[in-house]
Amino acid sequence: MKKLGVLSALISLMIALSFSGCVDNTAESSVEVAKTVEIVDMVGRTVEVPADIQRIVCSGPGCLRLVTYLQAQDKVVGVESIEQDNSTGRPYHLANVEFFQSLPMTGAGGGKEIGVGPYPEQVISAAPEVIFITYMDADRADDLQEQYGIPVVILNYGDVNSFHDENLVSCLNLLGTLLQKEERAQEVIDFFADAENDLLTRTENIADEDKPSVYIGGLCNKGAHGIDSTSSNYAPFAALNADNIASSLGVEKSVFISKEQLLEWNPDIIFIDTGSYELIKEDYDKNAEYYESPGAFKNGNVYTQFPYNYYTTNYGTALADAYYIGKVVYPEQFSDINMEEKADEIYEFLVGEAVYDKMAEGYCGFENLDFSNQ
């Protein structure tokens, strides 16, 4: 009952503040109060929001990242605690760490589970005009909207099936419209589409028999995993027309294989998600004989890539990974690419700062691995 009393008081205060500038009862002030629009969010809910949104709270994996891509982080008035913690692996945070740490904490974050969401008292205290939220169902969002008295807009973040994913495009367009960043939203959409086209164009005429087989191991998904964590539909491989040796599994999402299966496949080149590197290195130290069996390890064809699944997909990092994989697998077609420069070009466009070096501080950079010397 005490918490409800505090919450009720905060709501009353916010209502009083919202009307404090409109007490002259003139026709002009009435028009000011009525400046709202109805929009349809990404789960089909009709939500009334201010026509000129200036104060927002982002909740859920990926939400703050997309707002940063649109250069609208200056409108954010509160962030989840995860956005104030260790920023390793999240370029949008690395580029804005001091600003995000200066904002009030409005929720814990950290998961996609239904029911996770912003904290009522902290959100109301931050006084946002709109709450943007990902990974939440419609009923839960309606409950929060009624509880807070603040519009809640659900965004659908999408998966990296391609760098021109339909959900990503729709989400950027919706955010662009709501935040008056339509031009920037189109620039970001075009950036990914052009990059994906560049990757495909460089590799589309390579004959299948000239493609080395590739494998991604230690693929991070809700944490680090061993060499047996992989994907049969891995976006960076798909963008390069690469011969993903795990594609025969026909599984859309990440999957675990047996270690014997990896020996049987014996891929020409192995990439390791560096978010899992320490776990794999520990296993290598215990089972060196196993790791010395695949040709990729024996021939020195094991390479790193940055993990891009951290608080859901870091699209910019996935794109940088694709260019690095292309440079390793098809050196002739990617001979013009300097990877550090390319990664920084991607990061600077998307998050406003060249953060490759900061990413490499948290993980090893793009490099050829020699496990025996690690």
N, C-alpha and C positions, 0 to 999 in steps of 0.2 A: 504493500500500500504506500509506503514511503516513496518508492521509486516512481509510482504512478503520480504521486503528488508533485514530485520534482518535474516529471515530464509534462504534466498539465500546466505547471507554472511557466515552463520554458515555452510551450506552445502559445500560451496567452501572451507572453512577452513578445514573441515573434509576430503574432497577429497585430499587437499594438504598434510595433515598430513598422510593420508593413503599411499601416494606414496613417502613420504620423506625418507623412509628407503630403497628405491629400485631404486636409481638413477644411479647405476653403469652399468645398461644395460647388465649385464652378464647373461648367460644362467641359472645360479643358482638362481639369483634373479627372473627371469621370472617364474621358477618353484615355488618359494615361493609365488608369487602373485597368481598363478593358483591353489593353494591348497584349492579347494572348492569341495563340493559334492552336488548332488541333492537329496533331500529327498521329501517324500510325507507327508504332515501334516494331521491332523485328520479330515479335511473336504475335502481331496482329492486334495489339491493344491500342485503343484510341486514347491519347493522353493530351491534356491541355497544358501548354507550356508558354512561358513568356516569349514574345516575338523577338526580343533582344536579350538573349541570355548572357549574363556577365559573371555569375557565380555558380560553380558546379562542384559536385563531389563525385569522384569516380570510385566504383566498388567492383571487385571481382577481377579475376585474371585477365590481363590484356587491355582492360578499359583505359587506364592511364597511358599506356603505350600508344594507343591509337589517337588519343587526344594530343599527345606530344608529337606524333607524326604530322598532325594538322597545325602544329605551332600554336596551340590554344591552351597550353599549360598555364598561362598567366591567369586564366579564368578559374583555376582550381583553388578551392579555399580549404580543403581538408583531404588527407590521404590516409590510406591504411597503414598500419604499423609495418607491414612487410615492405612498404615503399620507403621506410625510414631506416631499414636495417641494411645488412650487407648487400651491396648492389652488384657484386660480381656476377657477370653473365647477362646483365640487363642494360643494354646500351642507352636506352631512354633515361634510365636512372643515373647512370654514370655521367651523362651530360647535364643533369639537373639535380645532382645530389644535395647541394647546399640549399637550394630552393625547397625541394621536397621535405628536407629535414626541418625546415623552418615552419612548416604548416602544421596546424592542429591534427591530431590523430582522430580519425572518424570511424575506425573499424580495424579488425585484426587482419582480415584477408587471409590468403594462403590456401584457399581450396575452392573446388567447384561444387561441393556438396550443397544440395538444396537446404536452405535454412541459414546458411552462412550469409551474413550481410552486414551493413553498417550499424553502428551503435546509435540508438535513438537520441540520447541526450547530447552526445558529442556532435552528431549531425545537425541537430536543431541549433546548437550553440554556434556552429560554423555558418549558419544562415545561407545555405545554397538556395538557388532558385530552382535547380533541377538536380536530381540524382541519376547518373548514368550507371548502369549495372550490367554485368555479364553473368552467364551461367545461372540464371534464376527463372523459375517458371512463372506463368502469368498470375496465378492465384497468390503466390507469395509476394510478388511485386505489388499487387492490388492491396494486400494487407499492409505492406510497408507504407504505401502511399497514403492510405487512410490513417495509419498510425502517426506518420510524421506531418501530414498536411503539406507535403512537398511532392511535386510530380516525379514519378519514377519511370525512366525510359529504359527498356531492356534492349541491349545490343547483342547481336549474334556474331561472335568473333570469327568463326569459321575455322577450317583446318587447312594445312598447307598441302592440299592436293595439287595446287598449282600456285604460281605467284600472281595469278589473276583470278583467284578464287571468287566465286559469285557472292558468297557471304561477305568476304572482305570488301569487295567493291560496293555492295549495298550498304554495309556498315559505314564505310568512309563517306559515301554520298549522304546518308542520313545525318551523320555528325557534321559534315560540311554545311548542310542546310541549316541545322539547328544553331550552329556556332558562327554562322556567317563566314564560313571558310570554304565556300564552294570551289573557288579557283585553286586553292591549295589541295583540296581533296582530289580534284582532277589531276593535278600535278603528281600526286603520290600514286594514284591509279595508273597513270601513264608511265611513271618511272618503273613500276614493277612489270607492266606489260612489255615495255621496251626491253628491259633486262632479260625477261624470259624469252622474248623473240631473239635477242642476241645469242643467248645460250643455245637455243634450238638451231638457229641458222649456222652457227659455227660447227655443229655436229651432225646435221641432218644427212649429209652425203657420205658419211663414213660407213663403209660396208660392214655388215654384222661380223664377218670373219676377221675384220681388223680391230674389233673392239675387245680389249681385255675384260675379263670378268671381274666384277667389283663386289665388295661386301662391306656393310656398315656394322660394326660391332660395338657393344657397350652403349647402345642407344639409350639415352636418358628418357625416362617416362615416369614421372612421379618419383624421381630419385635416380641414383646411379645403379647400373647393372653390370653384369659380367659380359664376356665376349660373346655369349649366346643370345644377347638381346639385339634384335635386328628388325627390319621391315621389308616386306615384299613390294611395297609401294612407296618408296622413299623419294620425296619430292626433288631433292637436289639431283639424284640419279635420273629421275624421269625427265627433268628439265634439260638434261644433257644427252638424252637418248642412250644412256649408258646400259651396259649389260649387267643388271642387278641379278646376281646369281640366286638370290632368294625369291625372285619374282615367281618362281614355280609354285610357291606356297599359296599364292592367290589370296592372301589375307590383307585387308585394307589397312589395319592398324598395326602397331608394333607387336612383335611376336617373339617368343623364346624358342630356340631350336636346341637340339642336343649337341653336345660338343663333338660327338661322332659325326653328326651331319656336316659340320664345318670341315672336318677332315675329308669327308667324302666329296664335298663340293670343291675344296682346294682352290679358292679364288686366286686370281692373279694378283690382285691388289686389295688390301684391307685398309679401311679407314676406321679410326677409333674416336668415338665421342669423348673428348677430354674431360667431360664431367664425370666419366667413369674410369678415367685413366688410372687413378691410384688403386682402385679395386682390381682392375685387370693386372696391373703391375704386381700387386700382392699375390694374385693367383699365379702369375708367371713365375714368381720366385719359388712357389711351392710345387709347380708342375711344369718346369722348364722343358721337359722332354716332350710334353704334349704340344707346346707352342713352337717347338723347333720342327714339328712335322709339316705344317702347311707351307707351301712354297713361298707364300708372301713373306713369312717371317724369315725363312732361310735366305731369300733373295733380297732382303732389305726393302720390300715393298709394303711397308706399314706406315701409315700417315695419320696425322691428327686432324681433327676439325673441331671448331667451337660447338658446344652444345647450344641448340637454339630452342629447346623446350625448357623454359624457365619462367614460371608464372604464365603459362601457355606460350604460344609461339612468338619468338622474336623473328619477324619476317626478314628484317635486314640481315641478321646473322645467317639465316638459312640461305639467303641469296649470296652472301660472301662465301659460305661453305660451297655452294654450287660452283662458283668461279674457281675456287681452289681445287676442288675435285676435277673440274675440267682441265685445269693446268697440269695436274698430275697424270690424268688418264689420257689426255690428248694434247701433249706438249706443243705440237706443231700448230694446232688450231688456236692455242691460247698463248703463243709465244710473246705477244704484245702486252700481256697482263703482268703487272707488278702487284703481287697480292696485298702487301701492306697498303699500297696506294689505293688499290681497288676497294679494299675493305673500308678505308677511311672516306673514300668518295661516297660509298653507300651510307655509312653512319652519319657523315656530315649533312647529307641531303635529308635523311629521315629524322635525326634527333638533334641536329644543329651543332654537332661537335665531332671531330675525328677522334674516335675513342679506341682504335685498334690496340694501341699500347696498353691502355687501361684494361681491356679485355684480356690481353696476353699476360698481364700481371696476375690475374686470377686463375688463368689456365695457361698451359703452354700455347704458343701461337701455332700458326700453320707450319708444320715441319715434318720431316722424315724421321721416323723413330728407330732407334737401335736399342731394343729392350735390354740387351746384355750390358749396356753402358749406362742405363738409367739409374 
